[in-house]
């Protein structure tokens, strides 16, 4: 007989569901074991196993239960869930739902394998947990001809590496207690708040790499037969690189406003990065011909001027990781961000995805205190010209922009009343010849495989 609280069951159910990578199913069954030192609950999804340890003194007992028990009994109170193993491969589970007693029987599933624990545990810096989390975010959901759906731990160099063949995360400086290189699967449980503690230990058995964080132990099966790409060969030397140093006051604002730029839902979400003595981020989506530019007046550029197209998710991720310098050797080569022991490398899109500068572009600037986009003043004549190339889906947005320009003076306010009619009259006009905005962005060859 094993007792748990409904509140505990709810929390454990939530955490075990996050055991695998994103969108993985929950474990089908759990192994419960009690002894004089406590209660352990073990669940597995594919190549990942987690064990939760609850201290206490119990009689020796072991049973396998279906995960449905946790689904049915989870609650928000401290009332008791009683689990009893019966004869003929049956379980009886009793609990109370409010004031109503509940009793249900379940079939006992097939036994869950109990893994051997490491004989030696090595304390590690807590930043290893963050490095593993970021590497697992970077890894691919599926394998290619290389096992990019795994992350690599390099024993000799102390590196944690993750790549999906177009982006790469590396963090070094970890004294692993082994010399060889390991490939381990992704695990969503490492990124949850409940596992953030003040200690981290690692261990290894013949088949698994283990982590111990507080009351949790996580076993990641080693993929001994899989092949991993030589990712370092794809990282260009940065001796002659153009360097973009983003101002700290602009970094957070840019990461936020990337979501607001046109093309956020387009394939590969392209933005153009122009480094020509100044820094401008430019975007145009397939839903319109409107180009929007964000000018970073406080950022610095050193080296040869260039323009390149980049998936905005890679730019946003680099900023969220805290990188402030981007090194670009060539618009067709991987972009390198490095700070201390961490590196983030990503591949730009092809030259056909670069959006050229336009006098008709909407220019915006970042306001450091509010971190908002502020449209710069444009004349009513420019609004009329821009309307010639707008689709009907953008008319509402143009009217809102016109209303925001009331500060230009009473003359413009009087003009606003007839602006809507003028736009409707101008809509049938021939669209200007531009690069096909509906074409998918050109992808460079995957550099890391």
C-alpha positions as CSV (number, residue, x, y, z in Angstrom):
1,X,0.0,0.0,0.0
2,X,1.4,3.4,-1.0
3,X,0.0,6.8,0.0
4,X,0.4,10.1,-1.9
5,X,-1.3,13.5,-1.6
6,X,-3.5,14.6,-4.5
7,X,-1.5,17.9,-4.7
8,X,1.8,15.9,-5.1
9,X,0.2,13.7,-7.8
10,X,-0.8,16.8,-9.8
11,X,2.7,18.2,-9.6
12,X,4.4,14.9,-10.5
13,X,2.0,14.3,-13.3
14,X,2.9,17.7,-14.8
15,X,6.6,17.1,-14.5
16,X,6.6,13.6,-15.9
17,X,4.7,14.8,-18.9
18,X,7.6,17.1,-19.7
19,X,10.2,14.3,-19.5
20,X,10.6,13.9,-23.2
21,X,11.2,16.5,-25.9
22,X,8.4,18.8,-27.1
23,X,5.1,17.2,-28.1
24,X,6.2,13.8,-26.8
25,X,3.4,11.7,-25.1
26,X,3.4,11.1,-21.3
27,X,4.8,7.9,-19.9
28,X,2.4,5.0,-20.2
29,X,3.4,3.6,-16.7
30,X,5.3,4.4,-13.6
31,X,7.4,2.3,-11.2
32,X,6.7,3.0,-7.5
33,X,9.2,1.6,-4.9
34,X,9.3,2.1,-1.2
35,X,11.9,1.2,1.4
36,X,13.3,2.4,4.7
37,X,14.9,5.5,3.0
38,X,11.8,6.7,1.1
39,X,9.6,6.5,-1.9
40,X,10.8,6.6,-5.5
41,X,8.7,7.1,-8.6
42,X,10.2,6.3,-11.9
43,X,8.9,7.1,-15.4
44,X,10.4,6.8,-18.9
45,X,9.7,8.3,-22.3
46,X,11.9,6.7,-25.0
47,X,15.5,7.2,-24.1
48,X,14.9,9.4,-21.1
49,X,14.1,8.2,-17.6
50,X,13.4,10.3,-14.5
51,X,13.3,9.2,-10.8
52,X,11.7,11.3,-8.1
53,X,12.7,10.6,-4.6
54,X,10.5,11.4,-1.6
55,X,12.3,10.9,1.8
56,X,10.6,8.8,4.5
57,X,10.4,5.4,6.1
58,X,8.3,2.8,4.4
59,X,7.9,-0.9,4.2
60,X,9.6,-2.5,1.2
61,X,7.2,-2.6,-1.7
62,X,7.3,-2.2,-5.5
63,X,4.5,-1.9,-8.0
64,X,3.9,-0.7,-11.5
65,X,0.9,1.6,-12.1
66,X,-0.6,3.0,-15.3
67,X,-0.1,6.7,-15.8
68,X,-3.9,7.0,-15.9
69,X,-3.8,6.7,-12.1
70,X,-2.1,10.1,-11.9
71,X,-4.5,11.6,-14.5
72,X,-7.5,10.5,-12.5
73,X,-6.4,11.3,-9.0
74,X,-4.5,14.6,-9.4
75,X,-6.0,17.4,-7.4
76,X,-5.4,20.7,-5.6
77,X,-5.8,19.5,-2.0
78,X,-3.7,17.4,0.4
79,X,-6.2,14.5,0.7
80,X,-4.7,11.1,0.4
81,X,-4.5,8.8,-2.6
82,X,-4.2,5.2,-1.6
83,X,-2.8,2.7,-4.0
84,X,-3.1,-1.0,-3.2
85,X,-1.8,-4.0,-5.3
86,X,-4.4,-6.8,-5.5
87,X,-4.3,-10.3,-6.9
88,X,-4.8,-11.2,-10.5
89,X,-2.7,-8.2,-11.8
90,X,-5.1,-5.6,-10.4
91,X,-4.7,-2.3,-8.5
92,X,-7.2,-0.6,-6.3
93,X,-7.0,3.2,-6.0
94,X,-9.0,5.2,-3.5
95,X,-9.3,8.9,-3.1
96,X,-11.9,11.6,-2.4
97,X,-13.1,14.1,-4.9
98,X,-14.4,16.9,-2.6
99,X,-16.7,15.0,-0.2
100,X,-17.4,12.1,-2.6
101,X,-15.2,9.0,-2.1
102,X,-13.8,7.4,-5.2
103,X,-12.6,3.8,-5.7
104,X,-11.3,2.5,-9.0
105,X,-9.5,-0.6,-10.2
106,X,-6.8,-0.7,-12.8
107,X,-4.9,-3.4,-14.7
108,X,-1.3,-3.6,-13.7
109,X,0.8,-2.9,-16.8
110,X,4.0,-4.7,-17.8
111,X,6.9,-4.2,-15.4
112,X,9.1,-1.1,-15.8
113,X,12.9,-1.8,-15.9
114,X,14.7,-0.4,-12.9
115,X,18.1,1.1,-14.0
116,X,21.3,0.7,-12.0
117,X,22.5,4.0,-10.5
118,X,26.1,5.4,-11.0
119,X,28.6,4.3,-8.4
120,X,30.3,7.7,-8.4
121,X,28.6,11.2,-8.6
122,X,30.7,14.3,-9.6
123,X,29.6,17.8,-8.5
124,X,29.3,20.2,-11.4
125,X,28.7,23.9,-11.8
126,X,25.0,24.8,-12.1
127,X,25.6,26.5,-15.5
128,X,25.9,22.9,-16.9
129,X,22.1,22.7,-16.5
130,X,21.6,25.9,-18.5
131,X,24.0,24.8,-21.1
132,X,22.2,21.4,-21.5
133,X,18.9,23.2,-21.8
134,X,20.1,25.6,-24.5
135,X,21.8,22.8,-26.5
136,X,18.6,20.8,-26.3
137,X,16.6,23.7,-27.6
138,X,19.0,24.0,-30.5
139,X,19.0,20.3,-31.5
140,X,16.7,19.1,-34.3
141,X,13.5,17.3,-33.7
142,X,14.5,14.6,-36.2
143,X,17.8,13.0,-37.4
144,X,19.3,13.6,-40.8
145,X,22.3,11.6,-42.0
146,X,23.8,12.7,-38.7
147,X,22.3,12.5,-35.3
148,X,21.5,16.2,-34.9
149,X,18.5,15.2,-32.8
150,X,21.0,14.5,-30.0
151,X,23.4,16.8,-28.1
152,X,27.1,16.0,-27.8
153,X,29.1,16.1,-24.6
154,X,32.9,16.2,-25.4
155,X,34.9,14.8,-22.6
156,X,38.3,16.0,-23.6
157,X,37.3,19.6,-24.4
158,X,34.5,19.9,-21.8
159,X,32.0,21.1,-24.4
160,X,28.2,20.9,-24.6
161,X,27.1,21.1,-28.3
162,X,23.7,21.2,-29.9
163,X,22.8,21.8,-33.6
164,X,19.9,21.4,-36.0
165,X,22.3,21.9,-39.0
166,X,21.5,25.6,-39.4
167,X,22.1,26.9,-35.9
168,X,24.7,25.8,-33.4
169,X,25.2,26.3,-29.7
170,X,28.4,25.5,-27.9
171,X,29.4,26.1,-24.3
172,X,32.8,24.9,-22.9
173,X,34.6,24.7,-19.6
174,X,33.0,21.6,-18.0
175,X,35.3,19.1,-16.4
176,X,33.4,15.9,-17.4
177,X,34.6,12.8,-15.6
178,X,35.2,10.9,-18.8
179,X,37.5,11.4,-21.9
180,X,35.3,10.2,-24.8
181,X,32.4,12.0,-26.5
182,X,28.8,11.2,-25.6
183,X,25.5,11.6,-27.5
184,X,22.5,12.0,-25.4
185,X,18.8,12.7,-26.2
186,X,16.8,15.8,-25.6
187,X,14.9,16.1,-22.3
188,X,12.2,18.8,-21.7
189,X,12.4,18.3,-17.9
190,X,15.7,20.1,-17.5
191,X,14.2,23.5,-18.4
192,X,11.4,23.5,-15.8
193,X,11.5,25.8,-12.8
194,X,10.9,23.0,-10.3
195,X,14.3,21.5,-11.1
196,X,16.3,24.6,-10.4
197,X,18.2,24.0,-7.2
198,X,21.5,24.8,-5.6
199,X,23.3,21.6,-6.5
200,X,24.0,19.5,-9.6
201,X,25.8,16.2,-9.9
202,X,26.5,13.9,-12.9
203,X,27.4,10.2,-13.2
204,X,27.7,7.6,-15.8
205,X,26.9,3.9,-16.3
206,X,27.6,1.7,-19.3
207,X,24.3,2.8,-20.9
208,X,23.3,6.1,-19.4
209,X,24.5,9.6,-18.5
210,X,22.9,10.6,-15.2
211,X,22.1,14.0,-13.6
212,X,21.0,14.5,-10.0
213,X,19.2,17.7,-9.2
214,X,17.7,17.8,-5.7
215,X,15.0,15.2,-5.4
216,X,15.2,14.3,-9.1
217,X,17.6,11.9,-11.0
218,X,17.5,11.9,-14.8
219,X,19.0,9.1,-16.9
220,X,19.8,9.9,-20.6
221,X,20.5,6.9,-22.7
222,X,23.8,7.1,-24.6
223,X,23.5,6.7,-28.4
224,X,26.8,4.8,-28.9
225,X,26.2,3.9,-32.5
226,X,25.1,7.3,-33.8
227,X,27.3,9.8,-35.7
228,X,27.5,13.5,-35.0
229,X,28.8,16.1,-37.4
230,X,32.2,17.9,-37.0
231,X,30.5,21.2,-36.3
232,X,33.7,23.2,-35.6
233,X,34.8,22.9,-39.2
234,X,31.9,25.1,-40.3
235,X,32.7,28.0,-38.0
236,X,34.6,30.6,-40.0
237,X,37.7,32.4,-38.7
238,X,36.8,35.9,-37.5
239,X,40.1,37.7,-38.3
240,X,38.6,39.8,-41.2
241,X,35.0,39.8,-40.0
242,X,32.6,42.7,-40.0
243,X,31.6,43.2,-36.3
244,X,28.2,44.5,-35.2
245,X,28.1,45.5,-31.5
246,X,24.5,46.1,-30.4
247,X,23.9,48.7,-27.7
248,X,22.6,47.1,-24.5
249,X,19.8,49.6,-24.4
250,X,18.7,48.5,-27.9
251,X,19.1,44.7,-27.5
252,X,15.9,44.0,-25.5
253,X,13.8,46.4,-27.6
254,X,15.0,44.8,-30.8
255,X,14.2,41.3,-29.5
256,X,10.7,42.4,-28.7
257,X,10.0,44.4,-31.9
258,X,11.1,41.6,-34.2
259,X,7.7,40.0,-33.6
260,X,6.0,43.2,-34.9
261,X,7.8,43.4,-38.2
262,X,6.2,42.2,-41.4
263,X,6.8,38.6,-42.3
264,X,6.7,37.1,-38.8
265,X,4.6,34.2,-40.1
266,X,6.4,33.7,-43.4
267,X,8.7,30.7,-44.1
268,X,12.0,31.3,-42.3
269,X,10.7,34.7,-41.0
270,X,13.4,36.7,-43.0
271,X,14.8,40.0,-41.9
272,X,17.5,42.0,-43.6
273,X,20.5,43.2,-41.5
274,X,22.2,46.1,-43.1
275,X,25.6,47.1,-41.8
276,X,26.8,50.1,-43.7
277,X,28.3,52.5,-41.2
278,X,25.0,52.2,-39.3
279,X,22.7,49.4,-38.5
280,X,19.2,48.9,-39.9
281,X,16.9,45.9,-39.6
282,X,14.5,45.7,-42.6
283,X,11.5,43.4,-43.2
284,X,8.7,42.9,-45.8
285,X,6.2,40.2,-45.6
286,X,4.3,38.2,-48.2
287,X,1.0,39.8,-47.0
288,X,2.0,43.2,-48.3
289,X,4.6,45.2,-50.2
290,X,5.2,47.5,-47.2
291,X,8.8,47.6,-46.1
292,X,9.6,48.5,-42.5
293,X,13.0,49.6,-41.2
294,X,14.3,49.6,-37.6
295,X,17.3,51.9,-37.2
296,X,19.7,51.1,-34.3
297,X,21.4,54.4,-33.9
298,X,23.4,53.5,-30.8
299,X,24.9,50.2,-32.2
300,X,28.4,50.2,-33.7
301,X,29.8,48.6,-36.9
302,X,33.4,47.8,-37.7
303,X,34.7,46.4,-41.0
304,X,33.4,46.1,-44.5
305,X,29.8,47.2,-45.2
306,X,27.4,44.4,-46.1
307,X,23.8,43.3,-46.1
308,X,22.4,39.8,-45.3
309,X,19.1,38.1,-44.7
310,X,18.6,36.1,-41.6
311,X,15.8,34.1,-39.9
312,X,14.6,36.5,-37.2
313,X,14.2,33.6,-34.8
314,X,18.0,33.2,-34.8
315,X,18.6,36.9,-34.3
316,X,16.0,36.9,-31.5
317,X,17.6,33.9,-29.8
318,X,21.1,35.4,-29.9
319,X,19.8,38.5,-28.2
320,X,17.9,36.5,-25.6
321,X,21.0,34.5,-24.9
322,X,22.8,37.8,-24.0
323,X,25.1,38.1,-27.0
324,X,26.0,41.6,-28.0
325,X,28.5,41.1,-30.8
326,X,27.9,39.5,-34.2
327,X,30.8,38.6,-36.4
328,X,30.1,38.2,-40.2
329,X,32.9,37.2,-42.5
330,X,30.7,37.0,-45.6
331,X,26.9,37.2,-46.2
332,X,27.0,33.6,-47.3
333,X,29.0,32.3,-44.3
334,X,27.8,31.4,-40.8
335,X,27.3,34.3,-38.3
336,X,29.3,33.9,-35.1
337,X,28.4,35.2,-31.7
338,X,30.9,34.6,-28.9
339,X,31.0,35.7,-25.3
340,X,33.2,33.9,-22.7
341,X,32.7,30.2,-22.9
342,X,29.6,30.3,-25.1
343,X,29.2,30.5,-28.8
344,X,26.1,30.7,-31.0
345,X,26.4,30.3,-34.7
346,X,23.7,30.5,-37.3
347,X,23.5,30.4,-41.1
348,X,22.0,33.4,-43.0
349,X,19.4,33.0,-45.8
350,X,20.3,33.5,-49.4
351,X,20.9,36.8,-51.2
352,X,17.6,36.7,-52.9
353,X,15.9,37.2,-49.4
354,X,17.7,40.5,-48.9
355,X,15.3,43.5,-49.0
356,X,16.8,46.6,-50.5
357,X,16.5,50.0,-48.9
358,X,13.6,52.1,-50.1
359,X,12.7,55.7,-49.7
360,X,9.1,54.5,-49.2
361,X,10.0,52.3,-46.2
362,X,8.4,53.0,-42.9
363,X,11.2,54.1,-40.6
364,X,10.9,53.3,-36.9
365,X,13.2,53.9,-34.0
366,X,13.5,52.2,-30.6
367,X,12.7,54.3,-27.6
368,X,15.0,53.0,-24.8
369,X,12.8,53.8,-21.8
370,X,9.5,52.5,-23.3
371,X,11.1,50.0,-25.7
372,X,8.4,50.7,-28.2
373,X,8.4,51.5,-32.0
374,X,7.9,55.2,-32.8
375,X,7.0,56.0,-36.4
376,X,8.9,59.0,-37.8
377,X,7.0,61.8,-39.5
378,X,6.1,61.4,-43.2
379,X,4.2,63.8,-45.4
380,X,0.7,63.3,-46.7
381,X,2.1,63.2,-50.3
382,X,4.3,60.2,-49.3
383,X,1.2,58.5,-47.8
384,X,-0.7,58.8,-51.1
385,X,2.3,57.4,-53.0
386,X,2.7,54.5,-50.6
387,X,-1.1,53.8,-51.0
388,X,-0.6,52.9,-54.7
389,X,1.2,49.7,-53.7
390,X,-0.8,48.7,-50.7
391,X,-3.3,45.8,-50.8
392,X,-6.7,46.3,-49.4
393,X,-5.8,44.3,-46.3
394,X,-3.5,47.1,-45.2
395,X,-5.9,50.0,-45.6
396,X,-6.9,49.9,-41.9
397,X,-3.3,50.1,-40.8
398,X,-2.6,53.0,-43.1
399,X,-5.6,54.9,-41.7
400,X,-4.2,54.3,-38.2
401,X,-0.8,55.7,-39.2
402,X,-2.5,58.8,-40.7
403,X,-4.4,59.4,-37.5
404,X,-1.0,59.2,-35.6
405,X,0.3,62.1,-37.7
406,X,-2.1,64.7,-36.4
407,X,0.8,66.5,-34.9
408,X,2.0,67.6,-38.3
409,X,-0.5,70.4,-38.2
410,X,-4.1,71.5,-38.9
411,X,-3.6,71.1,-42.6
412,X,-2.9,67.4,-42.4
413,X,-5.9,67.0,-40.0
414,X,-8.2,68.5,-42.6
415,X,-6.7,66.1,-45.2
416,X,-7.5,63.0,-43.1
417,X,-11.2,63.1,-43.9
418,X,-10.6,62.5,-47.6
419,X,-7.7,60.1,-47.3
420,X,-9.8,56.9,-47.2
421,X,-11.5,57.8,-50.5
422,X,-8.2,58.6,-52.2
423,X,-6.8,55.2,-51.1
424,X,-9.8,53.4,-52.6
425,X,-9.4,55.3,-55.9
426,X,-5.7,54.5,-56.1
427,X,-6.0,50.8,-55.3
428,X,-6.5,49.6,-58.9
429,X,-3.2,51.1,-59.9
430,X,-0.5,48.8,-61.2
431,X,1.6,47.3,-58.4
432,X,5.3,48.3,-58.6
433,X,7.7,45.7,-59.9
434,X,9.3,44.2,-56.8
435,X,11.0,41.0,-55.9
436,X,8.3,38.3,-55.6
437,X,7.4,38.6,-51.9
438,X,5.5,35.3,-52.1
439,X,8.6,33.3,-53.0
440,X,10.1,31.2,-50.2
441,X,13.4,32.6,-48.9
442,X,16.5,31.0,-50.4
443,X,18.3,28.7,-48.0
444,X,22.1,28.3,-48.0
445,X,23.4,24.7,-47.7
446,X,23.3,23.4,-44.1
447,X,26.8,24.3,-42.8
448,X,27.1,22.1,-39.8
449,X,26.5,18.7,-41.4
